[in-house]
Amino acid sequence: MMYAMHADNGYLPLKHRVYTMSQSGRTQRQPPKPSPLLEDFERWCRVVKEKPFLDEKPMSDTAAACAWQDFKRPLLGRFTRHERVDFIELLGYGEDGIVWKVNIGSQACALKVFWDNKPLEGTKYWAVQRECQNASLLTKMRYVINNSSDPIWLHPNPTTFREAASNLHAFSDEGRSRQLYRKMPGAVEYNTAPRLRECYGWARISGRELCAIPAHLRPPEMRSGNQVRNFWPTEEYYAILYEYVFSSGAGLDVDVVQAQLDFLWLGGWCFLDLQPANWGGVGILLDMADPICLWHAGWFKSRYGKRYARELTEVPANHDPLRTIAQ
């Protein structure tokens, strides 16, 4: 069968092409109608990107807010220290933003500054929103484990949205009272949280300050398609401060990586491809835009399932057909 290009999955059967007759009697090809599925997905992406993700309260306050409504509407607390920020080292850059090692007072941190102050059109995720929501949820989950008198019991093999949401609900105030999976055979029990990169909160940083960074700490020209990425002195930009993870000459510890992957899967996150460059130290996930939480438009059942640390050293066997339209 012959195919024509189409925006949804790349191909449209030739028999689905639409033709009309011109006044001269010649046949004219009409472009195929947009896919209803793609239109619905684009509409859902717009709705998701309108959801709030920032809280003016400090991280200590937002972490302790663990009602189910707080899990359904995760807001990241603000970084509240007002000491001088010294840029020390350029750690990396990409589609979402730039990461520097900075010193704030005597503390070394990783500062990630995002290119986009507002969501892009189409299905591309809004990076700062995704990372803030992820960091907020993980901070709450870790807070609950560390401060609960009882363990958190989870479904051992969630495969659906409902099961994933039930596991996330188990961390909430209401879920800990209910203890849905306490008597379930094989239930996973969390008394301590796995090693996760700590988030210190969100901040705003002026483009004027970013433009004044010495040249050796700036990345080379960054392009996204035909667009040159840059910071402008008249703008203010979103940033997130994270724990600075020191490099390890020993490489990634498979057990450390697997503990994080399991925790994220059981808590409802899915992934695209696992990228070795996004893990550091003994095996700590550095790029918090990699996991896709339940409330994000990029969450699909086909992507959801247990992932393995060995994937970080293997060449992906399968291409994710959703990747190009829903990251």
Phi, psi and omega in degrees: 000139179274154185229152172241153182292145181213148189288340186281291183246008177102335185218148176226128179307139183302329182293344180269000176294151181247130180236149173228162178264129175282171180297333180279357180091358180276145180282130178243132179282132174257140179297148179296150177292147177302146179294128176301325179295317179293320178298317179297319180293318178298322178295318179295322178299319179297319179298314182298318184287352175272351184287140179292156181213001182241147175230138179285345179289155178292162182303323182298326179284316183289329178296324184278352178275098191237024170293157182302325179297331177286330176284326179285338182228067187291128179239132180273135179286162184275146171284122193254357178282144185239029179277167180297142177254119177253121179280124187253315188206141172279117183267328182174168179202159182186205184298328186271325184171200182236144178240129176240150163278128180230157170251128174242105191065235180261004185258132174274133180225164170256123180253117177254121179251133188262142180295317194262121176275347178216158184293145176282157174290160177087205188262358179296131180293157175267110193301313183295325178295313181299314183292322178296317180295316178299312182296321179297312181297314182294325177295319178295315182298317178294321178298316181298313180299317184286340186242004180268142178283339178247155174294166173258121181260134184232153172301129187284342184215065181289135180231349184241167177299318182299315180293321178296317179294324178295322177294316178297321179299330181299338179276344184283167177304315181293320181293323179289333175286325184280319181051057186304320188257012184302321183258010180284129178303131178080007181305140178277132184245127178247114171258333177226147180276149175291166178293117179231152177292130182278141176252135182258356177121176181260162179208172171242144179225139186283145175298329178300318179293320180294322180289342180271358179296136180305149186303324183288350177256005179258148177283162170294175183306130181250125180244144171235099189067236178267000184266130174273126180276136181199164172253144183243140186296339182272356184255162168245146187235148176285146176215155174233138177256129181238164168302137174276120181264117181287145180292155180233129179285350183276351182084185184283134175273117184302320181293321179295316179296313184297322179299322178289316180300318179295316181298318179292316178299309182297330179277359173109003182273150169238168181230160161271223177289143175277125184254117180305327182294342182267011177237143183215180182061225179278357180134044182260133176293121183263321184268103184277010169269351180293311180288146180243114184279170184302329187271003183264147182296337181278001179281123177228144179301325181294341179265348190269129178165173181295134176245160188235142181301330182295341179297337181289344180245003181250150174284128180304131182276331185238138175272138178276110183294343180276348190301319186288339181250346186211080175269000000 
